[in-house]
Amino acid sequence: MKKAIIEMKSVTKDFLQGDNVISALKETNFTAYEGELIAIVGPSGSGKSTFLTILGGLQKPTTGAVLLNGEPFSNLPIKEKSKIRLEQIGFILQASNLIPFLTVTEQMVLYNKITKTKVNKDWMQALFTNLDVEKLKDKYPNELSGGERQRSAIAKALYHNPHVIFADEPTASLDTKKAYEVVKLLAEETKAQKKATIMVTHDERMLEFCDKVYMIVDGVLSLR
Amino acid sequence: MFLAFKELKYTKSKFALIISVIILISYLVYFLTSLAYGLASSYTNAVTKWEANHLILTVDSNDNMMMSFMNETQFMETEVSGDKAKLGLFPAVINNPGAENVLESRLNVYLFGVENDSFIKPANYNISGNQVIVDEKLMKSGYQVGDLIGISGSDLLLEIIGFSSKTTYQTAPVIFMELSAWQAHRYGSQTPPNLYSGIVVRGQVNNVSEDLLTYSVDKYIQTLPGYTAQVLTFSIMIVFLIIIVAFVLGIFIYVLTIQKTSMFGVMKAQGISNFYIGSSVVLQTNILVAIGIIVGFILTVITEVFLKDIVPLASNMLFISIITVAFFLFAIFGALFSVKAVLKIDPLKAIGG
């Protein structure tokens, strides 16, 4: 039996727009197990980002709950959720994911500085080797190409050994070859490190690497 | 902190601009402060040097010591616990009879008449007749011990037997004479009336006759013509400059913060706390202020060394400390607007679907 890492239990999300209640997410149950790379696809405005932000603890669900490692997550105070995001969740975001004035190495060291922990040199080196960013480690984000930037972002997201990785359109600005490389790496690392990776994407080409593909249309999540 | 330092290092040129503004303003503020303090001191040095508590003048003098005439009875009737001393005060124009151009050597001074045994005399040796102790400013004008000083409009020649330091009154150097010699010059007679201008008291005043008025030394200083206006003007300038720094710095940091909104959003989405980001902004501000005022201060010290003889500059550690603290406080106040902006940033925006 594979371990469930992050779960949504009967989650809904309503927004108030004027006098109308907009149901952004209809009742949703969802589980991501370790070692799974899950893709979420759907047209713009379908509720993909609502889904991801609730899962990541950036918004509270209207009803229902999100569990992380079996523990309640979504209803914790904001500060605690922040701390959990910092320690247990890795983010790979579209463009501005990396901090512009830190080198690739420093992006990772920042985590140690914030949490007042020691830099894990061996693990960092392993990530550099696996993700082929060895040559880039002293470069600033604006000196990197799109693919290099996303590889560095993956290295950064994995560095603090999170349980879950959220990837928001990680291949948005990449050509097909680079995009394949990046998603393949993401899939490999997910398997090797036993993470649960949830990837929101528009990019149909990437789905072949994913273990499961979910589709969101008008706030309804369904397995494809 | 890590983030603050790394950003300063990466965006040097941007921050160099901000720092240069702070350097210029802090230089101006420190310079004005030492000018204000130097000027104020040269007004009052001779008075503060007494280390006295009170000054007694006649009521009729209307705060003007030169118009105060007091006699021996009034001195005897003044009861103090502590020490009291007679002081004669009169302005004079002096010249250097040994100079090539005597007219050009004219200088405004104040003649202080003091008794040999009084605590307001600045040196230990006795002065009598035409012997005088003069402020060291005159040394810079070329006078030496043994030189003679002429008094314009009079045949009197004074002989310098010593110098005193920090004895200027209303920015003019003071010449200390023996009280009877002072009276002879003041009243232009070999048998002058036994009058003097005021009583300086070190200690408490217990009883004075009704036609006399007791001033605390601080109060008396404020009555000096132009003193209060000058000190007030400088203070207002300094206070406003510090407030301007707060605004300039606050606006700069705010603009930089707004530019980084999306980056801070991403950081917050990743779980980096408001506290960490906010304190990084405040720390950055403090680093900028620290660098700026250190350089500004060094420039002031250099300026003081070069301009000391031309402009009355004097540093006072207390004022400098107060201003330095004020700089930091106001700058942090400016940075708080940015911190507020950071708090408002919604991490949700970082994840655009």
Contacts between the chains, C-beta under 8 A, distances in Angstrom:
chain1	res1	chain2	res2	distance
A	44	B	353	7.3
A	48	B	353	4.3
A	49	B	351	5.5
A	49	B	352	6.6
A	49	B	353	2.6
A	50	B	353	7.5
A	52	B	351	5.8
A	52	B	353	6.8
A	53	B	348	5.6
A	53	B	351	5.6
A	56	B	269	7.2
A	56	B	351	7.3
A	58	B	269	6.2
A	58	B	347	5.4
A	58	B	348	5.2
A	58	B	351	6.9
A	59	B	348	6.4
A	79	B	273	7.1
A	81	B	271	7.9
A	82	B	268	7.5
A	82	B	271	4.7
A	82	B	272	7.6
A	82	B	273	5.5
A	83	B	271	6.4
A	83	B	273	7.6
A	84	B	271	7.0
A	85	B	269	7.3
A	85	B	270	6.3
A	85	B	271	3.1
A	86	B	270	6.6
A	86	B	271	3.0
A	86	B	272	6.4
A	86	B	273	7.9
A	87	B	271	7.2
A	89	B	270	7.8
A	89	B	271	6.9
A	91	B	266	7.6
A	91	B	269	6.1
A	91	B	270	5.0
A	93	B	266	6.0
A	93	B	269	7.4
A	93	B	350	6.2
A	93	B	351	6.7
A	94	B	352	7.1
A	96	B	262	5.2
A	96	B	263	5.9
A	96	B	266	5.5
A	96	B	350	7.7
A	97	B	266	6.1
A	99	B	3	7.8
A	99	B	263	6.3
A	99	B	267	7.2
A	100	B	10	7.5
A	100	B	263	6.9
A	101	B	6	5.5
A	101	B	7	4.6
A	101	B	9	7.6
A	101	B	10	3.5
A	101	B	11	6.4
A	102	B	3	8.0
A	102	B	6	5.6
A	102	B	10	7.8
A	106	B	2	7.9
A	106	B	6	6.2
A	109	B	2	7.2
A	110	B	2	6.2
A	110	B	3	6.7
A	113	B	1	7.2
A	113	B	2	4.1
A	113	B	3	7.6
A	114	B	272	6.1
A	114	B	273	7.9
A	114	B	276	5.8
A	140	B	10	7.0
A	166	B	351	7.8
A	168	B	351	5.3
A	168	B	352	7.5
A	168	B	353	7.3
A	200	B	353	6.3
